[in-house]
Amino acid sequence: MSETDSPPSAVSQALASNRLGISQVVFFVLASIAPLLVTAGLVPSAFAATGLTGVPIAFVIVAVVLAVFSIGYVAMARHVTNAGAFYALITKGLGRPLGVGGALVALTAYNLLQVAVYGMIGPQLGSYAADNFGLNASWWVWSLLVWAVVTTLGLVRVEISGKLLGVLSSIELLVILALTAKGLTHPAGGHQSFHALSLTDLTATGLGPLLAIAILGFVGFEQTAVYSEEVRDARRTIPRATFLTLGGIAVIYAACSFALTDYYGGQVVNVAQTQSSSMLFALAPGLVASTARTLFLTSLFAAALAFHNACWRYTFSLGREGVLPSAFGRTRSTGVPRVASLAQSMIGLAAIVLTVAAGWDPVNQLFYWAGTTGGFGILILLAVTSLAIVSYFRRDARDESVLARRYAPALAAIALGTMVWLCADNYATLLGVGPTSRAAIWLPSSFAIAAVIGIGWALILKAHSPQTYAVIGLGPESAAHRVPVFSPPANLADTHTSEGSR
Amino acid sequence: MLVRTERLADELYLLAHDETSGRPLLPDRLAGLALAAALLGELGLTGLIAVRDGNVVVVEGSLPEIGLIGNVMCDLEVEKPPRPVRDWLEYFGQHANRSVASRLVASGVLVRRPSRLPLRPVRLVPADLNSAAVVAATLVTDLVRSRRLEARSAMLAGLVRATRLDRDHPMFFEVRDQPAVQQHLDATLAEISPPFLGELLRQTEAAIASAVATHRI
């Protein structure tokens, strides 16, 4: 956006009035982070799977690493269109083949996160309905019900849910704070123990998985950059929204998970393994717990919808560029990207059906395995994006500080790269399976396969469709950067040319 | 009597609203962006503005206009330094729906029809039901027969495609997603004069896709 000298002109004022402010961006992003899903769903899983009590410190470490990452991330997002997508940054920094590789890794990761939510929401909704309304049905019936609602909302006007989700997220935060306060004021044995904040508990074997789970809690923060083109002043609003979100949820996660260790004391891992999400609600029985349980469901629903939206945004962007079939980039006149949205729904349906058919446990396999693997994929993307940021600013400093363009992203690349290695090396611990388990090999390998397919596809496009290759990474903006070409007469029709220019 | 309009934004407005109920067929923001592009297109077609280095500039020596186009020109002239196409699409897009509707009412193409139900807003409907049908039919016939399109018709067809009205407007069923038709349109737009109209269309497509991707339609 162009900037004008003060005083702002009537046009500047009118444009600003129509754009998003910091609170709106934070609300949009909070909805996709789903804080209660993390504190009630993910934190107990982290205690249970790793058997470690250092969850609060893991959240703090990850928040610091992500804050360092974000210094370069928001700086580069200012100079890149389609900034919300990691692959756009990877394309600009490391070239188009790696960009498409990154796009497919992102698509795989976000899809895993999307299907993971169905694994948690079905059983939760099932037990809620059984306890409150006496309705009994299998978990997958409830998952399919939520799936149907998400599919329908995806096919009608999508923006209806934004403000409502913002309000729900705010109430979620209040409830988490109330539960946290209760836990902290009622420590096990009557006295505070700060053992969970000590680094000595963290071994290399446990640290990687714990950090990967903690990363999963922050997934969604990167969506702030999606709104770069939509905020009043991208230079200020996006960084503030990003750091505010990161800092705020880091404190809440760390405090809440610390409250759990404080309340349950030495029993925290045992309780997590037997009680799962209800261990958080048990901190404050009564009104707060019942409110929290209800909000846990809305939080899961918000996450299902947010990941559904994040997924179709990727396929839509890639469809606009022509990297995926152009049908994915088309909308109806209602502004709904029907094919992209339906494709996501089909993947969600396939995951639910597959879990039922294979007899997998929805919470352990669908939610936890798919979720943590999705989180691992995001971790890989964060590490590669850090390298892309360094590489991008090496070619052109763009008036950014040396901290933002060199030191911060380089440090983030080292930290995130180490986390990727720790996590890959201990993937069986992350999944809570034996070291020879096939899942521990194939789940992380899926990203390598996606990256190789992406790089190969980019090279094919380079040879056979240079017009598409040229606009890789531009997403919705690709139309503005296409060079118009004179098409041959209709009798020499070549569908490839007409597809490319749409 | 059929009151016709030959202005780009007027024609797009007629296509983008249901001819009997006056109900919009496009979401507000997308319609606004496309109508803003149509208004800039009207100025471009008459040579009053140009796009230089991505910025919209008023051509020197342009005679002052009156009415809606005059107001648009005035906004463009006053703003210093000149702004890129996308800013103007957003800016004019905020009010384009209302201002183009007012122009159509003033010229007698649209009439106000009070709703039969209480508390419902006054509807704006074509004075003659055929107004929109004529616009659509002429355009569709030209496209189907691969006739040479005038710049105005090519712009209208381009905006109809950018907003995906062709996908859902019943009159466009013959041309939607037809490779030969799309290719004819692409070829015409690649050679449109003045050439910046092509850029205006591409920027509109990008603005619409961006609005869809950020859920702000």
Contacts between the chains, C-beta under 8 A, distances in Angstrom:
chain1	res1	chain2	res2	distance
A	1	B	87	7.0
A	2	B	81	7.7
A	2	B	83	5.7
A	2	B	84	6.2
A	2	B	87	6.5
A	4	B	81	7.4
A	9	B	78	7.7
A	9	B	79	5.9
A	9	B	80	7.9
A	10	B	75	7.8
A	10	B	78	7.8
A	11	B	75	6.8
A	11	B	79	5.2
A	11	B	83	6.7
A	11	B	87	7.0
A	11	B	91	5.3
A	14	B	91	5.8
A	14	B	94	6.4
A	15	B	87	6.3
A	15	B	90	5.8
A	15	B	91	5.8
A	18	B	90	6.8
A	18	B	94	5.9
A	157	B	27	6.8
A	157	B	217	7.2
A	158	B	215	5.2
A	158	B	217	7.8
A	159	B	215	4.6
A	159	B	216	6.5
A	159	B	217	6.4
A	162	B	215	6.6
A	226	B	213	7.6
A	226	B	214	6.1
A	227	B	214	6.2
A	229	B	210	6.0
A	229	B	214	7.2
A	230	B	214	5.2
A	230	B	216	6.1
A	309	B	215	7.0
A	313	B	213	5.4
A	316	B	209	7.8
A	316	B	212	7.0
A	316	B	213	6.1
A	317	B	213	6.4
A	320	B	209	5.4
A	329	B	209	7.4
A	330	B	164	7.0
A	330	B	167	7.6
A	331	B	164	5.4
A	331	B	208	8.0
A	331	B	209	8.0
A	331	B	212	5.6
A	332	B	164	6.0
A	332	B	167	5.8
A	332	B	168	5.9
A	333	B	25	6.0
A	333	B	26	5.7
A	333	B	163	6.1
A	333	B	164	4.5
A	333	B	165	5.1
A	333	B	167	5.7
A	333	B	168	4.2
A	333	B	169	7.2
A	334	B	26	7.7
A	334	B	27	6.4
A	334	B	168	7.5
A	335	B	26	7.5
A	335	B	27	4.7
A	335	B	30	5.4
A	335	B	208	7.8
A	335	B	211	7.3
A	335	B	212	5.3
A	335	B	217	3.8
A	337	B	212	6.2
A	475	B	209	7.8
A	475	B	213	6.8
A	476	B	206	6.3
A	476	B	209	3.5
A	476	B	210	4.4
A	476	B	212	7.0
A	476	B	213	4.5
A	477	B	206	4.8
A	477	B	209	7.4
A	477	B	210	6.4
A	478	B	206	7.3
A	478	B	209	8.0
A	479	B	202	5.1
A	479	B	203	7.9
A	479	B	205	3.7
A	479	B	206	4.4
A	479	B	209	6.3
A	480	B	202	5.1
A	480	B	203	5.2
A	480	B	205	7.3
A	480	B	206	3.7
A	481	B	202	8.0
A	481	B	206	8.0
A	482	B	202	6.4
A	484	B	186	7.8
A	484	B	189	6.8
A	484	B	190	4.3
A	484	B	198	5.4
A	484	B	202	7.7
A	485	B	190	6.3
A	486	B	187	6.1
A	486	B	190	4.8
A	486	B	191	6.7
A	487	B	183	4.9
A	487	B	186	4.8
A	487	B	187	4.5
A	487	B	190	6.9
A	488	B	183	7.8
A	489	B	187	7.7
A	490	B	146	6.4
A	490	B	180	4.2
A	490	B	183	5.5
A	490	B	184	6.0
A	493	B	179	5.5
A	493	B	180	5.9
A	493	B	183	6.0
A	495	B	179	5.4
A	497	B	183	7.1
A	497	B	186	7.8
A	498	B	179	5.1
A	498	B	182	4.9
A	498	B	183	4.9
A	498	B	186	6.4
A	501	B	186	5.1
A	502	B	182	7.2
